[in-house]
């Protein structure tokens, strides 16, 4: 199972989003710090969920990081999160 699938499943389970897109942007960072050939390290999440409506941006991001867990976050070099 790849990281995109794991991230998608985790976010769907925890936040029941009305919209979710998880993109692996690792290849776009070839040559940059944190890039590892053949390994997913850079991601972009675009998400919309009712649970986020009354949360600040910082609280939303913390909730996503917490849901993904410290083991997953150790393997991610860069995570861009956009809320709709």
N, C-alpha and C positions, 0 to 999 in steps of 0.2 A: 504494500500500500504506500502511495506517495504522500508527501506532506500536504499537497493541495487537498487531497481527499480527506485526510485526517482533520485538517483545519475546517473544511466545509462541514463535516459531520459534527465536529465539536461545537461549532457556532450555531448550527441548526438545532442541535439538542438543547443548548443553553439559552438561546435568545429567540427562537422561533421567528426568524426574520421573514419579512414580506419580500425582501430583495437581498440576494447575496451573490457576490462574485468574488472568487479568490483566484488571483493570477500569480503564476510563477514568473517573476521577472529576473531570475538569477542570471540567465544568459546575457541580459542587457548590462550586467555589471562585470563582465569578463575583464580581467586586468585590474579591477579595483580591490581594495582591501576587503577581505571576507569572502571573496569568490573562491569556490572550490569546484574544480572541473567535475562535471557529472553529478553534483550534489545540489539539491534545492536549498538555497540560503536566503533569497530575497523574495519577498511577497508583497502583494498589494491586495487589500481587502476593501471591498465596497459593500456596505451593509446598511440596511434600513430595518428597524425593529421597533415595535411599540414600546418595549421596555426602556429604550434609550431616550424617549421623548422628554422625560423630566430630569435627565441626568446631564451634568456638565460634560464637556468634551473630555476633560481629564478623567472623570469617573467612568465614562464609556470606554476609554482606552484601557484603564486599569481593569475593568470588568472583562474585557477581551483577553488581556494578558493573563489574568487569573484563570479564566476558563481554559485557555490553552495549556496552562501549567508550566512550571519551571523547567521540566525536562524538555518540553517542546521549545520553549523560548531559548534554551541554551543552544539549540541547533539552528536557530534563525538569526542571521546576521542583521537583516534589515526588514522592517515591517511597516508598511505604509497603510494607514487606515483612513478611509473616507466614509463619512456618514451621510446618508441621504435623508 
